[in-house]
Amino acid sequence: MLKDFKPVLGILLRFIIIYLVLLFAYQFYLNSFKESGLDPFSKMITRQVMFLQQSLGYPSALYDDVPNQQVWYHVKTKFTTRMVEGCNAISVMILFVSFIFAFYKGTKTFVFAGVSLLILHIMNVLRIAGLNIVYSDYPKYGKMTHDYVFPAVIYGTVVLLWLIWIKFFALKK
C-alpha cells in the first residue's frame, strides 16, 4: 500500500526539505542586517517602487527608519505607506520555488523558476506602487486594497505560475 503513495511522499518530502533550507537561509540573511535597518533586497525594492512612481507622475521620496527596520514612502504631499521586510515577497517566492523544485524536471526547472521569480518581483513592485498610489489619491480604499486586492494579485500570480508549471512542464513526459 505504501508503494502507491511513494511518488507523492517523495514530492512532499522534497518540498518540505527545500522550503526549510530556504527559510533558514533567508532568516540567516535577515539576521545579518538586523542592526542596519531594512535588508538590502527590501531597500532595492523601495528604490524601484520610488522610480516607478516618479515615472508615473507621483513625486516620491523615501525616509529610512533604521531603528524600526522600515522605510516610509512619501508620495506627493504625505507619507502613504511603509516598507517592512514582509513586503518584499521573499517568503512567497520561497514557497513558490519550493513547490517548483519539488517537481524537479532538470534544467527547465531552473529556467522556469528564474523567469517566474522575475515575474513575481515585477508584480510585487507594481503591487507596492499601486498601493502607494491608492493611499495617496484614494485613502478611503487603502485598507481594502492592502488587505484584499493586492494580496490577491500576488498570490493569484503564484497560483497561475504553479498551474503553468504543472500543466506544461511537470506532468509532460
PyMOL commands that set and color helices and strands:
alter all, ss='L'
color gray80, all
select helices_A, chain A and resi 2-31+34-36+40-55+85-88+90-102+107-137+139-170
alter helices_A, ss='H'
color red, helices_A
select strands_A, chain A and resi 60-65+70-75+78-83
alter strands_A, ss='S'
color yellow, strands_A
deselect
rebuild
show_as cartoon
